[in-house]
Amino acid sequence: MRQSLIIGNWKMNGNLAENEKLLNIISVSPILYEDIDVVVCPPSIYITHVRQQLAASKIKYGAQNVSAYKNGAYTGEISTTMLADLGCSYVLLGHSERRSLNHESDGQIADKFAAAVQANLTAVLCVGETLAQRQADETFLVIAQQIQKVVEQVGIQAFKQAVIAYEPIWAIGTGETASPEQAQEVHQQIRQQLAKYDENIARSIQIIYGGSVNENNAKALFLQADIDGALVGGASLKGEHFITICQASINH
Ligand code: PEP
């Protein structure tokens, strides 16, 4: 059975005092003792502080982005080995905000994926369609292409150390969530796509949903057979709401 996974994507929010307050709330919760994976992805500059504060906690942490390069003249960038050095376990790759604001291509995301896996990080590959693509009935074509590029470049075996986050772009930060059935349909198609390469990987990989997940809609999403958890933006900044989402994922 696949373990539930909840990842909080803090985006470019927080400061030392606010982060401390938030971590104090979530790290004392009983979710610590349950069989779920809980991860927070703060802005990279705060990873060291998050690490210190989570030292006695089961909650893991990761980054929101990383460079594909090992080291060298890449001003402003951070490498996968640096993240591993700071004890990160996860890294988000290809978040739609990075695809659109930073023009990250599927090829660049695949390069980052390869670097992450090489550094023993779990790569969280974010995929999703725009509203126009959904309305044009292109949802699965778009997502299949985003995944296909990574499979071609890094090989299916690398997905043993990966998570896929289905995040319809029209649902991110908009308050509009995909219905559980809409999300399930895509998750199932993703699993079927992976099964063509490797059935074991398709069965075992965690596929999580992201897009305005909150304390009220989480449970219905997690009841779907192929939804293994959530990538949570806005609601991950509210400790009590994040805990409620984590609790909703227990035993699914
Ligand atoms: C996200 O940042 O990946 C996200 C899904 O954000 P939100 O939950 O705010 O829609």
py3Dmol code that shows the C-alpha trace and the ligand (Angstrom):
import py3Dmol

protein = """\
ATOM      1  CA  MET A   1       0.000   0.000   0.000  1.00  0.00           C
ATOM      2  CA  ARG A   2       1.220   3.485  -0.811  1.00  0.00           C
ATOM      3  CA  GLN A   3       1.857   5.773   2.129  1.00  0.00           C
ATOM      4  CA  SER A   4       0.134   9.161   2.096  1.00  0.00           C
ATOM      5  CA  LEU A   5       2.330  12.174   1.434  1.00  0.00           C
ATOM      6  CA  ILE A   6       1.537  15.794   2.249  1.00  0.00           C
ATOM      7  CA  ILE A   7       3.965  18.481   1.097  1.00  0.00           C
ATOM      8  CA  GLY A   8       3.663  22.104   2.159  1.00  0.00           C
ATOM      9  CA  ASN A   9       4.967  24.510  -0.459  1.00  0.00           C
ATOM     10  CA  TRP A  10       5.567  27.760   1.381  1.00  0.00           C
ATOM     11  CA  LYS A  11       6.495  29.564  -1.850  1.00  0.00           C
ATOM     12  CA  MET A  12       8.083  32.993  -1.165  1.00  0.00           C
ATOM     13  CA  ASN A  13       6.390  33.500   2.179  1.00  0.00           C
ATOM     14  CA  GLY A  14       7.427  33.656   5.799  1.00  0.00           C
ATOM     15  CA  ASN A  15      10.264  34.987   7.903  1.00  0.00           C
ATOM     16  CA  LEU A  16      12.187  33.627  10.875  1.00  0.00           C
ATOM     17  CA  ALA A  17       9.517  34.467  13.430  1.00  0.00           C
ATOM     18  CA  GLU A  18       6.569  33.298  11.318  1.00  0.00           C
ATOM     19  CA  ASN A  19       8.310  30.076  10.292  1.00  0.00           C
ATOM     20  CA  GLU A  20       9.104  29.293  13.907  1.00  0.00           C
ATOM     21  CA  LYS A  21       5.494  29.833  14.896  1.00  0.00           C
ATOM     22  CA  LEU A  22       4.209  27.655  12.061  1.00  0.00           C
ATOM     23  CA  LEU A  23       6.676  24.832  12.765  1.00  0.00           C
ATOM     24  CA  ASN A  24       5.854  24.950  16.460  1.00  0.00           C
ATOM     25  CA  ILE A  25       2.218  24.286  15.612  1.00  0.00           C
ATOM     26  CA  ILE A  26       2.744  21.490  13.101  1.00  0.00           C
ATOM     27  CA  SER A  27       5.665  19.709  14.742  1.00  0.00           C
ATOM     28  CA  VAL A  28       3.877  19.052  18.040  1.00  0.00           C
ATOM     29  CA  SER A  29       0.842  17.565  16.332  1.00  0.00           C
ATOM     30  CA  PRO A  30       0.061  13.844  16.746  1.00  0.00           C
ATOM     31  CA  ILE A  31       0.469  13.503  12.953  1.00  0.00           C
ATOM     32  CA  LEU A  32       4.103  12.971  13.943  1.00  0.00           C
ATOM     33  CA  TYR A  33       3.238   9.470  15.048  1.00  0.00           C
ATOM     34  CA  GLU A  34       1.112   8.420  12.118  1.00  0.00           C
ATOM     35  CA  ASP A  35       2.132   6.490   9.053  1.00  0.00           C
ATOM     36  CA  ILE A  36       2.214   9.375   6.633  1.00  0.00           C
ATOM     37  CA  ASP A  37       5.019  11.361   5.052  1.00  0.00           C
ATOM     38  CA  VAL A  38       4.891  15.071   5.856  1.00  0.00           C
ATOM     39  CA  VAL A  39       7.268  17.496   4.162  1.00  0.00           C
ATOM     40  CA  VAL A  40       7.698  21.272   4.200  1.00  0.00           C
ATOM     41  CA  CYS A  41       9.436  23.226   1.451  1.00  0.00           C
ATOM     42  CA  PRO A  42      10.443  26.646   2.766  1.00  0.00           C
ATOM     43  CA  PRO A  43      12.320  29.285   0.750  1.00  0.00           C
ATOM     44  CA  SER A  44      15.868  27.862   0.490  1.00  0.00           C
ATOM     45  CA  ILE A  45      17.390  30.605   2.629  1.00  0.00           C
ATOM     46  CA  TYR A  46      15.450  29.254   5.621  1.00  0.00           C
ATOM     47  CA  ILE A  47      16.319  25.561   5.185  1.00  0.00           C
ATOM     48  CA  THR A  48      19.000  25.635   7.891  1.00  0.00           C
ATOM     49  CA  HIS A  49      16.592  27.130  10.397  1.00  0.00           C
ATOM     50  CA  VAL A  50      13.848  24.688   9.465  1.00  0.00           C
ATOM     51  CA  ARG A  51      16.353  21.863   9.844  1.00  0.00           C
ATOM     52  CA  GLN A  52      17.213  22.990  13.360  1.00  0.00           C
ATOM     53  CA  GLN A  53      13.604  23.331  14.351  1.00  0.00           C
ATOM     54  CA  LEU A  54      12.602  19.952  12.941  1.00  0.00           C
ATOM     55  CA  ALA A  55      15.593  18.105  14.428  1.00  0.00           C
ATOM     56  CA  ALA A  56      13.406  16.068  16.795  1.00  0.00           C
ATOM     57  CA  SER A  57      10.502  15.730  14.382  1.00  0.00           C
ATOM     58  CA  LYS A  58       9.488  13.145  11.776  1.00  0.00           C
ATOM     59  CA  ILE A  59       8.549  15.972   9.411  1.00  0.00           C
ATOM     60  CA  LYS A  60      10.962  16.146   6.485  1.00  0.00           C
ATOM     61  CA  TYR A  61      11.920  19.184   4.483  1.00  0.00           C
ATOM     62  CA  GLY A  62      12.975  20.066   0.994  1.00  0.00           C
ATOM     63  CA  ALA A  63      13.425  22.848  -1.536  1.00  0.00           C
ATOM     64  CA  GLN A  64      11.124  24.468  -4.076  1.00  0.00           C
ATOM     65  CA  ASN A  65      13.650  24.389  -6.911  1.00  0.00           C
ATOM     66  CA  VAL A  66      17.258  23.462  -7.653  1.00  0.00           C
ATOM     67  CA  SER A  67      19.906  23.841 -10.341  1.00  0.00           C
ATOM     68  CA  ALA A  68      20.660  21.032 -12.776  1.00  0.00           C
ATOM     69  CA  TYR A  69      24.383  21.801 -12.470  1.00  0.00           C
ATOM     70  CA  LYS A  70      26.787  20.344  -9.909  1.00  0.00           C
ATOM     71  CA  ASN A  71      28.722  23.534  -9.171  1.00  0.00           C
ATOM     72  CA  GLY A  72      30.444  26.430 -10.916  1.00  0.00           C
ATOM     73  CA  ALA A  73      29.643  29.868 -12.299  1.00  0.00           C
ATOM     74  CA  TYR A  74      25.857  29.848 -11.834  1.00  0.00           C
ATOM     75  CA  THR A  75      25.241  32.957  -9.771  1.00  0.00           C
ATOM     76  CA  GLY A  76      22.231  32.708  -7.529  1.00  0.00           C
ATOM     77  CA  GLU A  77      21.743  28.995  -8.024  1.00  0.00           C
ATOM     78  CA  ILE A  78      21.790  26.128  -5.511  1.00  0.00           C
ATOM     79  CA  SER A  79      22.849  22.563  -6.344  1.00  0.00           C
ATOM     80  CA  THR A  80      21.284  19.241  -5.391  1.00  0.00           C
ATOM     81  CA  THR A  81      24.383  18.282  -3.386  1.00  0.00           C
ATOM     82  CA  MET A  82      23.998  21.504  -1.370  1.00  0.00           C
ATOM     83  CA  LEU A  83      20.415  20.550  -0.564  1.00  0.00           C
ATOM     84  CA  ALA A  84      21.514  17.048   0.424  1.00  0.00           C
ATOM     85  CA  ASP A  85      24.287  18.594   2.527  1.00  0.00           C
ATOM     86  CA  LEU A  86      21.608  20.445   4.515  1.00  0.00           C
ATOM     87  CA  GLY A  87      19.615  17.264   5.072  1.00  0.00           C
ATOM     88  CA  CYS A  88      16.882  17.926   2.504  1.00  0.00           C
ATOM     89  CA  SER A  89      14.981  14.840   1.388  1.00  0.00           C
ATOM     90  CA  TYR A  90      12.743  16.305  -1.322  1.00  0.00           C
ATOM     91  CA  VAL A  91      12.871  18.878  -4.095  1.00  0.00           C
ATOM     92  CA  LEU A  92       9.981  20.278  -6.130  1.00  0.00           C
ATOM     93  CA  LEU A  93      10.656  20.324  -9.865  1.00  0.00           C
ATOM     94  CA  GLY A  94       8.734  22.017 -12.635  1.00  0.00           C
ATOM     95  CA  HIS A  95       6.208  23.807 -10.447  1.00  0.00           C
ATOM     96  CA  SER A  96       3.899  25.703 -12.813  1.00  0.00           C
ATOM     97  CA  GLU A  97       5.078  29.016 -11.381  1.00  0.00           C
ATOM     98  CA  ARG A  98       8.628  28.115 -12.406  1.00  0.00           C
ATOM     99  CA  ARG A  99       7.505  26.833 -15.786  1.00  0.00           C
ATOM    100  CA  SER A 100       5.647  30.078 -16.500  1.00  0.00           C
ATOM    101  CA  LEU A 101       7.657  32.759 -14.654  1.00  0.00           C
ATOM    102  CA  ASN A 102      11.111  31.274 -15.290  1.00  0.00           C
ATOM    103  CA  HIS A 103      10.357  29.627 -18.627  1.00  0.00           C
ATOM    104  CA  GLU A 104      11.584  26.220 -17.476  1.00  0.00           C
ATOM    105  CA  SER A 105      11.252  23.676 -20.267  1.00  0.00           C
ATOM    106  CA  ASP A 106      10.477  19.966 -19.946  1.00  0.00           C
ATOM    107  CA  GLY A 107      14.107  19.280 -20.947  1.00  0.00           C
ATOM    108  CA  GLN A 108      15.527  21.526 -18.207  1.00  0.00           C
ATOM    109  CA  ILE A 109      13.186  19.979 -15.666  1.00  0.00           C
ATOM    110  CA  ALA A 110      14.373  16.518 -16.737  1.00  0.00           C
ATOM    111  CA  ASP A 111      17.993  17.641 -16.201  1.00  0.00           C
ATOM    112  CA  LYS A 112      17.112  18.809 -12.693  1.00  0.00           C
ATOM    113  CA  PHE A 113      15.294  15.524 -12.072  1.00  0.00           C
ATOM    114  CA  ALA A 114      18.434  13.579 -13.011  1.00  0.00           C
ATOM    115  CA  ALA A 115      20.583  15.738 -10.719  1.00  0.00           C
ATOM    116  CA  ALA A 116      18.127  15.314  -7.833  1.00  0.00           C
ATOM    117  CA  VAL A 117      18.029  11.540  -8.105  1.00  0.00           C
ATOM    118  CA  GLN A 118      21.818  11.403  -8.344  1.00  0.00           C
ATOM    119  CA  ALA A 119      22.050  13.337  -5.049  1.00  0.00           C
ATOM    120  CA  ASN A 120      19.583  10.918  -3.420  1.00  0.00           C
ATOM    121  CA  LEU A 121      16.816  13.485  -3.183  1.00  0.00           C
ATOM    122  CA  THR A 122      13.224  12.543  -3.923  1.00  0.00           C
ATOM    123  CA  ALA A 123      12.205  14.451  -7.044  1.00  0.00           C
ATOM    124  CA  VAL A 124       8.663  15.829  -6.961  1.00  0.00           C
ATOM    125  CA  LEU A 125       7.766  16.281 -10.612  1.00  0.00           C
ATOM    126  CA  CYS A 126       4.932  18.806 -10.976  1.00  0.00           C
ATOM    127  CA  VAL A 127       2.732  18.517 -14.048  1.00  0.00           C
ATOM    128  CA  GLY A 128      -0.525  20.149 -15.050  1.00  0.00           C
ATOM    129  CA  GLU A 129      -2.611  21.790 -17.725  1.00  0.00           C
ATOM    130  CA  THR A 130      -3.901  25.326 -18.230  1.00  0.00           C
ATOM    131  CA  LEU A 131      -7.611  26.073 -18.314  1.00  0.00           C
ATOM    132  CA  ALA A 132      -7.444  26.569 -22.085  1.00  0.00           C
ATOM    133  CA  GLN A 133      -5.797  23.173 -22.504  1.00  0.00           C
ATOM    134  CA  ARG A 134      -8.469  21.500 -20.365  1.00  0.00           C
ATOM    135  CA  GLN A 135     -11.233  23.207 -22.320  1.00  0.00           C
ATOM    136  CA  ALA A 136      -9.608  22.041 -25.564  1.00  0.00           C
ATOM    137  CA  ASP A 137      -9.587  18.464 -24.223  1.00  0.00           C
ATOM    138  CA  GLU A 138      -5.803  18.405 -24.162  1.00  0.00           C
ATOM    139  CA  THR A 139      -5.328  17.701 -20.466  1.00  0.00           C
ATOM    140  CA  PHE A 140      -3.893  14.250 -20.718  1.00  0.00           C
ATOM    141  CA  LEU A 141      -1.878  14.957 -23.849  1.00  0.00           C
ATOM    142  CA  VAL A 142      -0.118  17.854 -22.087  1.00  0.00           C
ATOM    143  CA  ILE A 143       0.577  15.870 -18.930  1.00  0.00           C
ATOM    144  CA  ALA A 144       1.698  12.796 -20.832  1.00  0.00           C
ATOM    145  CA  GLN A 145       4.206  14.932 -22.744  1.00  0.00           C
ATOM    146  CA  GLN A 146       5.540  16.516 -19.538  1.00  0.00           C
ATOM    147  CA  ILE A 147       6.121  13.058 -18.057  1.00  0.00           C
ATOM    148  CA  GLN A 148       7.333  11.461 -21.281  1.00  0.00           C
ATOM    149  CA  LYS A 149      10.170  13.957 -21.646  1.00  0.00           C
ATOM    150  CA  VAL A 150      11.515  13.072 -18.203  1.00  0.00           C
ATOM    151  CA  VAL A 151      11.166   9.317 -18.791  1.00  0.00           C
ATOM    152  CA  GLU A 152      13.050   9.624 -22.084  1.00  0.00           C
ATOM    153  CA  GLN A 153      15.833  11.699 -20.565  1.00  0.00           C
ATOM    154  CA  VAL A 154      16.390  10.005 -17.201  1.00  0.00           C
ATOM    155  CA  GLY A 155      14.851   6.545 -17.641  1.00  0.00           C
ATOM    156  CA  ILE A 156      11.871   4.993 -15.875  1.00  0.00           C
ATOM    157  CA  GLN A 157      13.986   3.500 -13.053  1.00  0.00           C
ATOM    158  CA  ALA A 158      14.697   7.010 -11.740  1.00  0.00           C
ATOM    159  CA  PHE A 159      10.990   7.249 -10.892  1.00  0.00           C
ATOM    160  CA  LYS A 160      11.621   4.812  -8.022  1.00  0.00           C
ATOM    161  CA  GLN A 161      12.886   7.894  -6.235  1.00  0.00           C
ATOM    162  CA  ALA A 162      10.210  10.279  -7.366  1.00  0.00           C
ATOM    163  CA  VAL A 163       6.751  11.598  -6.686  1.00  0.00           C
ATOM    164  CA  ILE A 164       4.402  13.068  -9.269  1.00  0.00           C
ATOM    165  CA  ALA A 165       2.296  16.073  -8.316  1.00  0.00           C
ATOM    166  CA  TYR A 166      -0.691  16.691 -10.561  1.00  0.00           C
ATOM    167  CA  GLU A 167      -1.400  20.392 -10.317  1.00  0.00           C
ATOM    168  CA  PRO A 168      -3.936  21.813 -12.760  1.00  0.00           C
ATOM    169  CA  ILE A 169      -2.697  25.358 -13.301  1.00  0.00           C
ATOM    170  CA  TRP A 170      -6.227  26.776 -13.173  1.00  0.00           C
ATOM    171  CA  ALA A 171      -6.575  25.432  -9.618  1.00  0.00           C
ATOM    172  CA  ILE A 172      -3.326  26.764  -8.133  1.00  0.00           C
ATOM    173  CA  GLY A 173      -3.887  29.649  -5.735  1.00  0.00           C
ATOM    174  CA  THR A 174      -7.289  30.345  -7.279  1.00  0.00           C
ATOM    175  CA  GLY A 175      -9.554  28.767  -4.680  1.00  0.00           C
ATOM    176  CA  GLU A 176     -10.916  26.576  -7.470  1.00  0.00           C
ATOM    177  CA  THR A 177     -10.144  22.878  -6.911  1.00  0.00           C
ATOM    178  CA  ALA A 178     -10.411  20.054  -9.395  1.00  0.00           C
ATOM    179  CA  SER A 179     -13.271  17.819  -8.325  1.00  0.00           C
ATOM    180  CA  PRO A 180     -12.149  14.534  -6.766  1.00  0.00           C
ATOM    181  CA  GLU A 181     -13.367  12.757  -9.933  1.00  0.00           C
ATOM    182  CA  GLN A 182     -11.477  15.119 -12.264  1.00  0.00           C
ATOM    183  CA  ALA A 183      -8.289  14.666 -10.259  1.00  0.00           C
ATOM    184  CA  GLN A 184      -8.730  10.884  -9.994  1.00  0.00           C
ATOM    185  CA  GLU A 185      -9.167  10.594 -13.764  1.00  0.00           C
ATOM    186  CA  VAL A 186      -5.808  12.268 -14.378  1.00  0.00           C
ATOM    187  CA  HIS A 187      -4.007  10.388 -11.594  1.00  0.00           C
ATOM    188  CA  GLN A 188      -5.236   7.104 -13.026  1.00  0.00           C
ATOM    189  CA  GLN A 189      -4.065   8.066 -16.495  1.00  0.00           C
ATOM    190  CA  ILE A 190      -0.638   8.984 -15.127  1.00  0.00           C
ATOM    191  CA  ARG A 191      -0.386   5.579 -13.447  1.00  0.00           C
ATOM    192  CA  GLN A 192      -1.427   3.866 -16.687  1.00  0.00           C
ATOM    193  CA  GLN A 193       1.194   5.824 -18.615  1.00  0.00           C
ATOM    194  CA  LEU A 194       3.932   4.748 -16.178  1.00  0.00           C
ATOM    195  CA  ALA A 195       2.686   1.142 -16.239  1.00  0.00           C
ATOM    196  CA  LYS A 196       3.600   0.930 -19.915  1.00  0.00           C
ATOM    197  CA  TYR A 197       7.223   1.257 -18.808  1.00  0.00           C
ATOM    198  CA  ASP A 198       7.202  -0.472 -15.432  1.00  0.00           C
ATOM    199  CA  GLU A 199       4.177  -1.854 -13.621  1.00  0.00           C
ATOM    200  CA  ASN A 200       5.852  -1.991 -10.218  1.00  0.00           C
ATOM    201  CA  ILE A 201       6.835   1.661 -10.379  1.00  0.00           C
ATOM    202  CA  ALA A 202       3.356   2.616 -11.567  1.00  0.00           C
ATOM    203  CA  ARG A 203       1.830   0.769  -8.611  1.00  0.00           C
ATOM    204  CA  SER A 204       4.186   2.103  -5.963  1.00  0.00           C
ATOM    205  CA  ILE A 205       4.793   5.732  -6.957  1.00  0.00           C
ATOM    206  CA  GLN A 206       3.010   8.359  -4.876  1.00  0.00           C
ATOM    207  CA  ILE A 207       0.891  10.643  -7.078  1.00  0.00           C
ATOM    208  CA  ILE A 208      -0.312  13.657  -5.152  1.00  0.00           C
ATOM    209  CA  TYR A 209      -2.770  16.396  -6.074  1.00  0.00           C
ATOM    210  CA  GLY A 210      -2.177  20.140  -5.797  1.00  0.00           C
ATOM    211  CA  GLY A 211      -4.452  23.092  -6.438  1.00  0.00           C
ATOM    212  CA  SER A 212      -6.300  24.944  -3.685  1.00  0.00           C
ATOM    213  CA  VAL A 213      -6.345  21.951  -1.341  1.00  0.00           C
ATOM    214  CA  ASN A 214      -7.702  23.039   2.015  1.00  0.00           C
ATOM    215  CA  GLU A 215      -9.011  21.683   5.304  1.00  0.00           C
ATOM    216  CA  ASN A 216     -12.500  21.248   3.818  1.00  0.00           C
ATOM    217  CA  ASN A 217     -11.857  19.576   0.463  1.00  0.00           C
ATOM    218  CA  ALA A 218      -8.850  17.370   1.319  1.00  0.00           C
ATOM    219  CA  LYS A 219     -10.690  14.303   2.601  1.00  0.00           C
ATOM    220  CA  ALA A 220     -12.846  13.836  -0.521  1.00  0.00           C
ATOM    221  CA  LEU A 221      -9.737  14.034  -2.705  1.00  0.00           C
ATOM    222  CA  PHE A 222      -7.852  11.491  -0.577  1.00  0.00           C
ATOM    223  CA  LEU A 223     -10.742   9.023  -0.819  1.00  0.00           C
ATOM    224  CA  GLN A 224      -9.936   8.575  -4.521  1.00  0.00           C
ATOM    225  CA  ALA A 225      -8.004   5.404  -5.321  1.00  0.00           C
ATOM    226  CA  ASP A 226      -5.059   7.032  -7.086  1.00  0.00           C
ATOM    227  CA  ILE A 227      -4.686  10.205  -5.015  1.00  0.00           C
ATOM    228  CA  ASP A 228      -1.942   9.595  -2.460  1.00  0.00           C
ATOM    229  CA  GLY A 229      -1.798  12.976  -0.818  1.00  0.00           C
ATOM    230  CA  ALA A 230      -1.408  16.655  -1.627  1.00  0.00           C
ATOM    231  CA  LEU A 231       0.960  19.426  -2.539  1.00  0.00           C
ATOM    232  CA  VAL A 232      -0.419  22.313  -0.530  1.00  0.00           C
ATOM    233  CA  GLY A 233       0.367  25.975  -1.101  1.00  0.00           C
ATOM    234  CA  GLY A 234      -1.725  28.587   0.710  1.00  0.00           C
ATOM    235  CA  ALA A 235      -3.178  26.259   3.336  1.00  0.00           C
ATOM    236  CA  SER A 236       0.295  25.029   4.335  1.00  0.00           C
ATOM    237  CA  LEU A 237       0.959  28.456   5.862  1.00  0.00           C
ATOM    238  CA  LYS A 238      -1.844  28.001   8.369  1.00  0.00           C
ATOM    239  CA  GLY A 239      -0.678  25.464  10.937  1.00  0.00           C
ATOM    240  CA  GLU A 240      -4.092  24.209  12.026  1.00  0.00           C
ATOM    241  CA  HIS A 241      -5.311  23.841   8.439  1.00  0.00           C
ATOM    242  CA  PHE A 242      -2.167  21.993   7.405  1.00  0.00           C
ATOM    243  CA  ILE A 243      -2.595  19.580  10.310  1.00  0.00           C
ATOM    244  CA  THR A 244      -6.230  18.967   9.344  1.00  0.00           C
ATOM    245  CA  ILE A 245      -5.122  18.162   5.774  1.00  0.00           C
ATOM    246  CA  CYS A 246      -2.455  15.771   7.086  1.00  0.00           C
ATOM    247  CA  GLN A 247      -4.977  14.067   9.350  1.00  0.00           C
ATOM    248  CA  ALA A 248      -7.404  13.690   6.455  1.00  0.00           C
ATOM    249  CA  SER A 249      -4.770  11.671   4.605  1.00  0.00           C
ATOM    250  CA  ILE A 250      -4.302   9.088   7.351  1.00  0.00           C
ATOM    251  CA  ASN A 251      -5.466   5.574   6.401  1.00  0.00           C
ATOM    252  CA  HIS A 252      -5.931   6.355   2.709  1.00  0.00           C
TER     253      HIS A 252
END
"""
ligand_1 = """\
10
PEP
C 1.129 24.979 -4.982
O 1.795 25.933 -4.670
O 1.688 23.998 -5.473
C -0.322 25.025 -4.769
C -1.020 23.973 -5.100
O -0.842 26.163 -4.218
P -2.316 26.348 -3.605
O -2.548 25.192 -2.671
O -2.286 27.665 -2.905
O -3.270 26.329 -4.750
"""
view = py3Dmol.view(width=600, height=400)
view.addModel(protein, "pdb")
view.setStyle({"model": 0}, {"cartoon": {"style": "trace"}})
view.addModel(ligand_1, "xyz")
view.setStyle({"model": 1}, {"stick": {}})
view.zoomTo()
view.show()
